[in-house]
Amino acid sequence: MSARLPIDALRGALGRVGVLMGGDSAEREVSLRSGRAVVAALTETGVDAVPIDWSGRIDEGLMQVEVDRYFIALHGRGGEDGQMQALLSLLGKPYTGSGVAACALAMDKIKSKLVWRGAGLPTPDFRVVSKDCEPRAVFAELGDTVFVKPACEGSSLGVSKVVRSSEALMAAIERALHYDAVVLAERAVIGGEFTASILNGRALPLIKLETSREFYDFEAKYAADDTRYLCPCGLDPATERAAAEVCMRAFDAIGASGWGRVDFMLCPQRGVQLIELNTVPGLTDHSLVPMAATKIGLSFSELVMAILEQTLLDGKSL
C-alpha cells in the first residue's frame, strides 16, 4: 500500500503539521514516545512537523501554535476519547484518525461492546461491577475466570485477571476504580490473542501476541523483552481473512475511520471474540500497527504519511 498522492505532492499539500502528544492521562509517557517517533519520521520525510506536548487543558500552548493540520498521537482520556477531536472539529482543523463520536464509543468498553452486540458481532459476556457487587453472582454469570477492567482506559491499565476468588475480585475492582468510576467484569476467553491493524479501509496482516505473563498487560506491551509478536500469525489464510473481516465490521460499526487497531481473542469453540478498538494506537518501538505495516512493505515514515493523507481526503463533523 502506498499513498495515493505522489510523495512530493503529498509533502507539499500537508503544510505544517502539529503532532499532539503527552496529555494528562495515565498513558502520557507512552503518548510522548509515540509523538516523538512521529515527529522524527515526518522530519526525515521533509515535512514541517511541530511537536506539541499538550498539557491536557485548552491553553495558549495549544491555541497559539500555527499549523495546517494535526497528527493526534494522544492516548487515553482527553486525546483518544473524542475531546481533542471535538475541539479540533470546532476549530475547523483537519486531524488524523476517527471523529468525535467514534472515538467516544471506542474508548468506552461497555458502549463499544453494546454497539457490536447490536450489530450482531461477537464479544465476550460482561457486566458492570462495583464495590457493592456480590462476587458469587459475578462468577455464576460469567464463569470462574474473569477480567476486571476500567470502562474507559487504555494500555491494559487497571486490568486484572481473577480466578474464582471473592477477595481477588473485590481487590481488582478497587484497582480498576483508581482509573475510572465505571468498571466491568468480562468473561475470560480461552484461546489465542490477536490484533488487527486497520489502515485506510484495509486490514493489515494479523499479529498473534504471546506473553509469559498472565495476559498481555502494560508490562508485556511496553517493557517486557520476552513478548512474542507473530506475523505471519500462524492461521491458515481462510481463517485469517475471516477474522480480519470481523474486525473490519467491528471498526465500521463504531464509525471509526482512517486507522486504528482491533484486539480480539480467537476461541476454538466460539471463534473471534472482540475485545476492544483503539482509535489512536501506539506508535512506539513496541507498537503493533508499525509492525503489521512492514509486512505490506510500508516503512514507519510511509505509515505516518499514509495516516496523514487521510486529512486531505475526508471531512469530519461533530
C-alpha positions, 0 to 999 in steps of 0.5 A, spaced: 500 500 500 502 506 498 499 513 498 495 515 493 498 522 492 505 522 489 510 523 495 512 530 493 505 532 492 503 529 498 509 533 502 507 539 499 499 539 500 500 537 508 503 544 510 505 544 517 503 539 521 502 539 529 503 532 532 499 532 539 502 528 544 503 527 552 496 529 555 494 528 562 492 521 562 495 515 565 498 513 558 502 520 557 509 517 557 507 512 552 503 518 548 510 522 548 514 516 545 509 515 540 509 523 538 516 523 538 517 517 533 512 521 529 515 527 529 522 524 527 519 520 521 515 526 518 522 530 519 526 525 515 520 525 510 521 533 509 515 535 512 514 541 517 512 537 523 511 541 530 511 537 536 506 539 541 506 536 548 499 538 550 498 539 557 491 536 557 487 543 558 485 548 552 491 553 553 495 558 549 500 552 548 495 549 544 491 555 541 497 559 539 501 554 535 500 555 527 499 549 523 495 546 517 493 540 520 494 535 526 497 528 527 493 526 534 498 521 537 494 522 544 492 516 548 487 515 553 482 520 556 482 527 553 486 525 546 483 518 544 476 519 547 473 524 542 475 531 546 481 533 542 477 531 536 471 535 538 475 541 539 479 540 533 472 539 529 470 546 532 476 549 530 475 547 523 482 543 523 483 537 519 486 531 524 488 524 523 484 518 525 476 517 527 471 523 529 468 525 535 463 520 536 467 514 534 472 515 538 467 516 544 464 509 543 471 506 542 474 508 548 468 506 552 468 498 553 461 497 555 458 502 549 463 499 544 461 492 546 453 494 546 454 497 539 457 490 536 452 486 540 447 490 536 450 489 530 450 482 531 458 481 532 461 477 537 464 479 544 465 476 550 459 476 556 460 482 561 457 486 566 458 492 570 461 491 577 462 495 583 464 495 590 457 493 592 457 487 587 456 480 590 462 476 587 458 469 587 453 472 582 459 475 578 462 468 577 455 464 576 454 469 570 460 469 567 464 463 569 470 462 574 475 466 570 474 473 569 477 480 567 476 486 571 477 492 567 476 500 567 470 502 562 474 507 559 482 506 559 487 504 555 494 500 555 491 494 559 491 499 565 487 497 571 486 490 568 486 484 572 485 477 571 481 473 577 480 466 578 474 464 582 476 468 588 471 473 592 477 477 595 481 477 588 475 480 585 473 485 590 481 487 590 481 488 582 475 492 582 478 497 587 484 497 582 480 498 576 476 504 580 483 508 581 482 509 573 475 510 572 468 510 576 465 505 571 468 498 571 466 491 568 467 484 569 468 480 562 468 473 561 475 470 560 476 467 553 480 461 552 484 461 546 489 465 542 490 473 542 490 477 536 490 484 533 488 487 527 491 493 524 486 497 520 489 502 515 485 506 510 479 501 509 484 495 509 486 490 514 493 489 515 496 482 516 494 479 523 499 479 529 498 473 534 501 476 541 504 471 546 506 473 553 509 469 559 505 473 563 498 472 565 495 476 559 498 481 555 498 487 560 502 494 560 508 490 562 508 485 556 506 491 551 511 496 553 517 493 557 517 486 557 523 483 552 520 476 552 513 478 548 512 474 542 509 478 536 507 473 530 506 475 523 505 471 519 500 469 525 500 462 524 492 461 521 491 458 515 489 464 510 481 462 510 481 463 517 485 469 517 481 473 512 475 471 516 477 474 522 480 480 519 473 481 516 470 481 523 474 486 525 473 490 519 465 490 521 467 491 528 471 498 526 465 500 521 460 499 526 463 504 531 464 509 525 471 509 526 475 511 520 482 512 517 486 507 522 486 504 528 487 497 531 482 491 533 484 486 539 480 480 539 481 473 542 480 467 537 476 461 541 476 454 538 469 453 540 466 460 539 471 463 534 473 471 534 471 474 540 472 482 540 475 485 545 476 492 544 478 498 538 483 503 539 482 509 535 489 512 536 494 506 537 501 506 539 506 508 535 512 506 539 518 501 538 513 496 541 507 498 537 503 493 533 500 497 527 508 499 525 509 492 525 503 489 521 505 495 516 512 492 514 509 486 512 505 490 506 512 493 505 510 500 508 516 503 512 514 507 519 515 514 515 510 511 509 505 509 515 505 516 518 504 519 511 499 514 509 495 516 516 496 523 514 493 523 507 487 521 510 486 529 512 486 531 505 481 526 503 475 526 508 471 531 512 469 530 519 463 533 523 461 533 530 
